[in-house]
Every structure is written in C-alpha cells, then in structure tokens.
Amino acid sequence: MNDFFLADNRSIRLGDIEVRQIQVKNYDQWLGCTAQIKVFLDKKDHSDEVLTQLFLAHPVDVFKMCLLVTSIDADQLKKMAADQPEFIQLLSTVVSVNSAGLKMESKPKGKTDPDASWFDSFQFLISLGHRHEDIMNMSYGAFQAYLKAGRKNYMNDVSLSATAVRAAQHSDKKGFDKFRKELNKQ
C-alpha cells in the first residue's frame, strides 16, 4: 500500500465487506494471532496457493486475523471459507492491506536497550509533536513510517548540530558567518 493509504488509515471494500488496517491500539491482539502467520509468510509471495496453504496450516489464526480487521462476523467468515476462492480473495486483501503488520521484525544492529518498550517509541513520536490518542489510532504501517521518518529527521538534526559545532571550532568569524548564511538559504 502507498504512503497516503497508510497515513490516512484507509480501508478497502470487497463488496459489502470492509477490510481495515490494524491500528496501534489493537496491535497486541494482532500479535497474538499473527505470530505463526508471519513465520509462514516470511520470504514467500502471497499467491493464492501460498494463502491456501497458510489457511490449511493455521486456520484458527487466519480466522482471528480476519475477524480483527474486517466488518464480517465469525458465522459469515465460516460460510465464506466454504467457498474457497472468495475466502482466499478476502485473505489476500487482508494480507495486502496489513502487510506492514505481517513482516518479520528485523533485529536492530548494535546494542539494544533491554528496558526499551512501546512507551519509548510513543515518547519519541510525542516529542516530535504527535499526540498519544493520534498514535493509538494510527495504522501500524503509519506508526512504523512515522518512527522511521522521525529517526531520520533526528539523525539529520544531530548531524547538522555536529557540523555547526565543528565549523564553529575550526573557522574564523568570517568563515562561520558564511556557514550560517548558507544554512539560512532557502
């Protein structure tokens, strides 16, 4: 899905069925039913054949996942599963709309903070101007994208500060004034 789809928390309709993005506030429920699905789908395409195999291998988890992000109830979903092509189309849409929440998390490089939590990520976004309520209502894909963009922005700010300190230490007044004027150009 594209950036605007994620940022606007859009959904897709399949006839009368709405397929939504998983929101941050429901991500704990999502993790519970998608752990095995993520492993199964890791480095595989999302063809009808693979999704059929996924459903046969993990039917309960697939049902729970679909119930979390669609507008249909369990009885409707069971009936739909009896019509394999229609169900696989729904599953394909659920996987596509929620691909950000189905990727295997890569291990961070270097040392990691053993005490790091979701609150650290929330605090980082709050320090960038987001509100708690807004973060909770973001799609998980938008949440990841905002974290990535925020980290990039933060690193650019640190780099600029380091450059300014270095320029101030190693240049005369005229050179530093020239550097500052360059920074202020638009």
LUMRO-621280 format. One record per residue (C-alpha): z, y, x. Coordinates in steps of 0.5 Angstrom, whole numbers, plus 500, padded with zeros to 3 digits. Layout:
N
ZYX
...
//
This chain:
186
500500500
499507502
504512504
503516498
504510494
511508498
513515497
512516490
515510488
509508484
508501481
502497479
501494472
498488470
496488463
503489460
507487466
509493471
510491478
515495481
517497489
524494491
529500491
534501496
540501491
537493489
536491497
542487497
539483491
532482494
535480501
539474497
532471494
527473500
530470506
526464506
520467503
520472509
520466513
515462509
510468509
511470517
505471520
501468514
496471510
497472503
492468500
492464493
493458497
499460501
502463495
501457491
505453497
510458497
512457490
512450490
517450496
521456494
520456486
527459485
527464490
520466488
522467480
528471482
524476487
519477481
525478476
527483480
521487481
517486474
518488467
518481464
524476463
525469465
522466459
516470460
516468467
516461466
511461461
506465466
508460471
505454467
498458467
498458475
492463476
495468472
502467476
499467482
496473481
503476479
506473485
500476489
501483486
509483487
508481495
503486496
507492492
513490496
510488503
515492507
521488504
518482506
516483513
521479518
525485521
524485529
530485534
531492537
530493544
535494549
543494547
544494539
551497536
555491534
558496529
552499526
551499519
547501513
551508513
549509520
541509517
544513511
547518515
541519519
537521513
542525510
543529517
535530516
536533509
536527504
541526499
545520498
542519491
535520493
536515499
538510494
532511489
527510495
523504495
525500501
518502504
519509503
526508506
523505513
518510513
523516513
527513518
521512523
519519522
526521523
527518529
520520532
522527530
529527533
526524540
521530540
526535539
530531545
524531549
523539547
530540549
530537556
523540557
526547556
532546560
528543566
524549565
530554565
532551571
526551575
523557574
524565575
525569569
517571568
516563568
521562563
519567558
512565559
514558557
518561551
512564548
508558549
513555544
512560539
505560539
502557532
//
